[in-house]
Amino acid sequence: MINAFFILIFVTALAAITLGVRHELHMFQQGSYQYRSYWRYMKTHPVMTLLPLTGVIPLAACGIASKTLAAVTVILVFELLYLLLLVLLYWPKAAKKKLVITARVKRLIATTAVLYVLACLAVQLTVGIFWWPLFILVALGAMLSPYVVLLANLINRPIEKGINRHYIQDARRMLKACPDLKIIGITGSYGKTSVKYYLETLLGAQFDVLKTPESFNTPMGVVKTIRGSLRATHEIFLCEMGARHVGDIKEICDIVDPQIGVITSLGYQHLETFKSLDNIVGTKRELFDALPQGAPRFVSGDNEFVKQYGVDQGAVTYGLGEGNTYRACDLEYSEKGATFWVQAPDGSRERFTTRLLGEHNVINITGAIAVAHELGIPLDKLKLPVHRLEGAPHRLQPIARGNTVIIDDAYNSNPNGAHMALKTLERFTGLRILVTPGMVELGEQEDHYNYELGKEAARCCDYIVLVGRKQTESIQRGVTDTDFDRQRLYVAENLQDAMNYVNAIETDRKKIVLLENDLPDSYL
C-alpha cells in the first residue's frame, strides 16, 4: 500500500516539476530573462511562487512520524493531494503571449534537467536507491521549481554571454562589409517605434530600407535583425533602441555606430529600473553622444524635458510649437484622420493628410518628414507616402467592427501616451469607453500616475472598464474620487471578461473603445 503511494506521489511530483519549470520559464521569458522582472513577478504572485514551499511541512511531518504507519499513510495522502494541487496550479492556461521555445529556453531546460538528475544521482550514491530519500527529493523538486530555474539561468550566464559575444562580433563584421549603409538610431521614452515605421514608408520611396522589426530594440534584437536580414543592397538601416537601464543605448550604439540620431521624446517610463528622470535623459542622450562630430540629430522640440535638459542644442527640432525647425500647423481632425501643414527651414511648405489618429501621431509624422527632407526628399514627394502611412501595431490603431470602433493603444502605456490617447478618445462622438489594466514599471510614481489616469478618464469617458483587481486599485481611487457614476465603472478579471462587458452595454450610439495598454500574463 505504502509503495503504491510512493509510486503515485513520485509520478505526480514529476508532473508538477515539468509543469512548474514550464510555467517559470514562461514568466522568466516575459520578463526578458531579467532577474529584477522575475523577482517582481514572484513578489506579486505569492500563490505561484511561495505556496509550493508550504509542501515542506508535510514532508517534515513525514520524517517525524515515520515510525507510525497510520500517520505516515495520512501524511502521504495529504502530500499526494498537495502535489495534485501543484499540477493544477501550474497547468498551462490561455496566455496572451505564449512561451517561445528559443535556443536559450532549450539551454535552460537542459540545465534544469541536469540539476534534477544530478540531485537524484547524489541521493543514489549517498544512501542508495530507497524510496524515502528519492521521494523526498522529487517532492522537494516540485516545490522548488521557481528557484531551480533561477539557478539554471545563473549557471548558463557565462554560456549566454559567450554566445552573445559571438553574435555581436558577427553583426559588426556584416555592418563593416556595408560601408555605404546609413544607420539611423531612433530612441525615446515613447514614439520611437511609430517614427521608425513612418520613416520606413517615407524613405522607402527612394531608398532600400531595413528596419528592426516590431520591438526588436534590445542589443540582441538588433543583432538578430542584422544577422538575419541585412543585405548588401540596403542603403538605410533604421535601428530602434530601447532601454531599461543606464548604458543600454550606448551598448547598442557600440554595436551599430549610428550616423544619424533621433530622440522622439523624454518622459517618465521604466522608472522602476531607471530610478530617476535624470537617468532616463542621460541614457537617451547616449545616442547623441555616440554620433560623429556634426552628424544630423533630430529631437521633438515640443517635449518639455527636451528643453529643460538642453537636449535640443545643436539638433533639428520638430513639433507643433513655434520655433521648431520643422513645424506642423493648422491641424484639422476628424474620425478619418488629420490634415496639417509642415513648414521646412528652406521655406518650403506643404499640406499633408493622414488616416492616423492623435496629436502625438502628427508630431511623430512631422519628425519623420524632417528626417526624410534632410536626407534630400522634397516635401511634395512625401505627401503620398504620408497619406499611405499605417499606424504602428497597437499604437492608437483604429479598428472598425460594425457599430464599434476599437482604438488599439495596447502597447506599453506611459503617462504621456495615456494622456494623448484619452485626448484622442475625447474627440470622438459616441459612447466613449476606456479599457485598461493601468501602467506599470513607474517605480514609486506608479500609484500616482495611475490615480491621475483614473481622474482624467472619469472626466472624458462614459464607461471605464479596468482589467485586474489588484493592479488597478489606484485607478479605481482616482475614478471614485470624482463624481463619475460608479455604475459605469467595472473591474474585470481579464481582458476577455472586459470585452464581454463592453459588448453587453446597450446603446443606440456608436461605441468608441480605447484599449489602453495590455499587460503580459506575468503582471496579471
N, C-alpha and C positions, 0 to 999 in steps of 0.2 A: 504493500500500500504506500509506504513512505517512498520507496524507489519510484513508483509511478508518479508521485507528486514531484519528485526531483526532476524526472524527465520532462514533465509538463511545464514545470517552472523554468527549466533550462531552455526549452524551445520558446516559451513566451518571452523570456528575457532576451534571447537572441533577436526576436522580432522587435522588441522595444528598442534594442540597441540600433538595429538597422533603421527603423523609422525615426528614432531620436537623432541619429547622426545626419540623416537626410534633412530633417527639419532645421537643425542648427546650421548646416551648410547653406541652406536656402536663405536663412536670415543673415548669415555672415556675408553671403554674396550680395544681398540687397544693401548691405552697409559698405560695399566696395572693399570688403576684406579688411576694414579698418577696426582696430580694437576699440577705439572710442565709440563708434557707432554700435558695435556689438554689445559693449557694456551698457550703453543707453537702452538697448533693446532688453537686456537681461533685467535691468532695474525697473523698467516699465511693464515687464511681463513676468512677474514673480511666479505665477502659476506654471509657466512653461520652464522656468529655469531653477526655481527653488523647491517647488513641490516634489520633483523627483528625489531630492535629497532626503525627504522625510521617510523614504523607504528604508533608510539605515536603521530606524528604530526597531521594526520587526526583526531585522537581521540580528541586531544586538540581543534582542529578547530571545531569539532562537538559540544563541550561544549560551545565554544564562540558563534557559530552561531545557537544555539539550538532554538532560537525564530523565525527563518526564515525557513519555511517548504521547500522551494526550495533549500536553501543552505544545509540544513540537508540531503535532498534526494541526492544531488550531492556528498556530503561527504560520505554518506553511500554506494553509488555505488562505489566510489573510494576505500573505505575500503574493500568492498567485493572483488574487483579485487585484492587488495593488499593481502588479505588472500588467495585467489586462487594462487597468486604468491608464497606465502609461502608453500602451499601444493605442488606445482610443484618443488620448491627448495628442499624440504625435501623428495620428493618421492624417495623410495628406488631404487638405481641403482646397476648394477652388481658390486660386490665387490670381491677383491682377497681373503679377509678373512671375512667371514660372521659373523654377530652378533650371539654369542652363548648364549642361554637363560640359564645361570647358576643360581644356587641358589642365588648368590649375585645380579645378574641382576634382578631376581624376587623380591628381597627385595627392590632394588632401584625403581622398577616400582611401588610397593605397596606404598612406602613412597612418591613418586612423586604424585601418585593418591590421597593420603590422604591430601597432601598440597593443591592441587586444590580443593578438596571437602571442606576442612576447610575454604578456602578463600570464596567459594560460600556460605557456611553456615553463615560466618561472615557478608556478604552482606545482606543475608536474615534477620538476627537478628537485624541488624543495621538500614536498610532502608526499609525492607520488600521486597517482590518479585516484582521488577519493571524491565522492560526490559532494561532501560538505564544503571543502575548500573551493572546488570548482564552481559549485552552486553559488557560494557567497561572492566569488569573483565576478561571475557573469551577471548576477543580480546587481552588484555594485556598478558594473559597466553600464547597465541600462540607466542607472540613476545619474551617472557622471558624464553622459554623452555630451552635454553642452561644454564641459570643461576639457574633455578629450579632444574635441575639435579645435579648441584654442591651443592645446599643447601641440597638436599635429601641425597647425599653422606656424607656431613658433619654431618647430623643428625644420619646417620647409623654408623658412625665411632665407637662409643662405642660398638654397637652390633657386628660389624665385628671383632673388637679386642677380644671381649669375645668368639666368635665362633672360631677364630684362636687359642686362648689360649687353648681351649678345644681340638682342633685337634692336636696341638703341644704336649700337655701332653699325648694324646693317642699314638702318634707316638713314643715318648720317652719310654713309657711303653712297646710297641711292640719291640723296639730295645733292651731294657734291658732283655726281655724274650729270646733273642738270643745271649747269652754271647760269643759264638764261632764265631759269624759273624765278618768278617774282613771288615772294612769300609775304602774305598779309596776315599779321597776327590780330586777332579780334578777342577782346576780353571786356569785362564789365560786370557789375553786380547783377544786372538784368539787361535784356535786349540783345545780347551777343549772338544768340542762335538766330534770332529774327534777322539781324543785319547780315549775318552770314548767308542765309537763304536769299535775301534780297540781292546781295552782291553777286551771288551765283547767276541769278537771272539777268541782272543789268550788265555784268561783264561778259556773260556767256554769249551775247550777241556779237562780240568782237574777238573774244579770246577763248582758248581752250582751258577750261577751269576745272580744278579739282578742289573739293571741299571735304572737311571732316564730316562724316555722316551723322545725322541725328545729334546726340550729345556726346560724341566721342571727343571730349575736351580734356581728358587726362593725359599724362605723358604716354602711357601705353596705348591709349585710344588713338592718339596722334601717330604713334609709331606703327600701329596696326594699319592705319589708313595709308601711310606712306608705303609700307612693305606690300600691301595688298592691292593698291590702286594706282600708284604713281606710274605715269608713262613718260617717255621721252618727249612726247608731243605736247604735254601740258605746259601752259605758259604762266598760269597763276595758280597758287595754292592758298586757299582760304583756310586758315588754321584757327579754329576756335580754341580758346584757352580758358579752362575753368580752374577754380582754386577754392580750397577749403582751409589751407594753412599758409602762413608766410613762407615764401620761397617757391610755391607751386608754379607760378608763372615763369619765374627765372629758370626753373627746371625744364619747362617746355621750350623756352627761348634758347637754352643751351643746346637743344636738340636740332631746332629748325633754323635758327639765325634769321629772324624776320627782317625784311627791308622796309615794311610799312606797318604802322600800328594804329589800331582803332580801339579807343576806350568808350564804350557805349554809355556807361553810367557808373555812378558810385553811390552806394547806399548800404543800409543795414541788411545784410544777408550772411548766413553761416556764422553768426555771432557766437554760436556755441563753440566753434573751433578758433575763430579769429580773435575773440575776446573784446576787441575794440574797433572803432571806426578807423582809427589811425593805422591799425594793422591791415585793414581792408584796403585803404587808399594806398599804403605803401606797397602792398602786394600787386595791385593793379598797375601801379607805376613801374613795376619791374619790366613791363612790356616796353614802355618808352625808354627806359634805361638801357635796354638791350639793343635798341636801334642804332645804326651807324650815324655818325655826326651829320646833321642836316637832312636826315631821312624824313619823308612825309609822316605826319602823325595827325590823327583826327580824334575829336572828342566832342561829346554833347555839351554845347555851351549853355543849355538851359538847366543843367544839373547843379543844384545849389552847392554840393560838395566839391564839384569840379572847380568852381570859382573860389570857394573857401580855402582849398588846399593848393590853388595855383596850378592845377594840372593842365589848364588851357594855355599856359605860357608857351609861345612858340608853336602852337598847334592850330590846325584848321578847325574852326568850330562850326557846329550846325545846330539848328533848332528853330523854335518859333519866336524867340526873343530878338529884339533889335540888337544890333551889334555883332550878331553871328556872321561868320564868313559866308556861310550858305544859310539863307533864311527862308523858311516856309511861312506863307502869309495868306490872308483871305480864304481861310478854311470854310468849307461848307460840308455839313454832314447829312447823311440820310441812311435809311436801313440798307441801301445798296452800297454804301461805302462813303468815300470822301473825295472832294476836289480841292486843290490848293495850288498856289503859285510858288515857285522857287526862284530866288534871286541869287545869281552867282557873282563872285568878286570881279569877273571880267565884264560885268554889266549885262550879260545875257539873262533873260527871264522867260520862263515857260510855265504853262498851266498843265497840271498833272491830275489824273483821275485814278483812283484805286478802289478795289472792292473790299479792302481791308477795313476793319473797324478800329476806332480808338485813336485818341490824340497821340499816344506814345508810338503807335504804328506810323503815323505821319512823320514824327521825329526820326524814327529809325529809317524810314524810306529816304528822308532828306539826307541822312548820314550816308546811305548807300549811293545816292545821287552824287554827293560831294566826292566820294572816293572815285567813282566811275568818271566823273568830269575831270578830276585832277589827273586821271590816267589817260586823258585825251579824247573821251567820248563827248560830243556836243550835247547840250541839254535836250535839243529837239529829237535827237536819236534815242533818248532814254524814255520818251513819252509812252511808246508802245510797250516796252518791257515793264514799265511801272504799272501800266494798266493790266498786264498779264500776271502780275505778282500773285502768288498763292501764299497764304499765311503759313508760317511755320507750324507744324502739327502741335495742337493743344495750346496754342497761344492766341486767345481771342478768335478762335476759328469758328465761323458761323456754320451751323448745320441745320437745314430746314427739314422738319418732319411733320408734314400735314399742317395742323394749326399750332404747331410748336416750333420755336426757333431755339436751338441749343447753341449757346455761346461757350465753346470749349476752351477754357483757360486753365486746363488741369495740370499744366507743367510747373512745378516748383514755384509756388507763390511766395511773394515777399511783400513788405508793407507798401512800397510804391506801386508795384504791379497790381496788388489787390485794390488799391485806391483808384488806379486808372481803369481797372475792369468795372468797378462799381459806377464810375463816371460814364463809362460806355453803356452799361445797362440802363442807367438813368435816362439816356437819350431816347430809348425805345418807348413806343406807345404800346400798351398791352399789360398783361398781368406779369409783373416782374418778380422772378423767383431766384433766390440765391441758394445754391447747394455747395456746401464747403465743409471740409474737416479742419479748417484753420491752417495756420502757418507754423512751421517748426524750424529748428536749428537757429533760433534767435537768442539763445542763451538766457540771461537774466531778464531780457526785454520781451521774451516770448509772451508772457501773460499780458503785458501792457499793450502790445500791438494787436493781439487777438481781441482784447477788450475793446480797443478802438475800432477794430473791424466790425464788431457787433454793434457798436453805436452808429457807425456810418451806414451799415446795412439796414438798420432799423429806420433810418431816415429816408432811404430811397427804394426799399423793397416792399412788395406786397406780402410775400411769404419768405420765410427763412427756414431752410432745412439744413441741419447740422449732422455731420456724419461722424459717429463715435461719441460716446458719452463723456469719458474722462478727458479726452483730448480737447473737447470743445467747451469745457466749463467756463473759461474766460470769455469766450464769445457770448455764451448764454448770459453771463453777468452784464456784459455790455448792452445786450438787447433788452434785458429786463429792467435795466436802469433808465430806460426811456419809456415813453407811453405806447410802445409798439403792442399791438393786440397779441397776447400770448397764445391765443387760439390758433394763430398763424405761424407759430414757432414750433417746429417739430425736430426732435432729436432721433435720428435713425441709427440702427445698429451697424449698417454697412451701406455701400453705395446702391446696391440693388433695392434695399428697403427704402432708401431715399427716393429713388426714381419711381418706385411703386406709389409712394405718397404723392409725388408730383403728378403722376399720370391720373391719380384718383381725384385731383382737385377739379371741381365742376365750375366751369365758367364759359361765357359766350365770347370772351376776349381771347386774343392770341396770347399764348404762353411764351414768355421770353425767359429762358432758363440759363442762368450763368453757373457753369461748373467751375468753381474757383479752387484749384489745387486738387490733387488726387494722391494721397499719401500711399506709399508702399505698404505691404502687409506687415512689415516689422514695426510700423507705428500704430497699428490699429489693434 
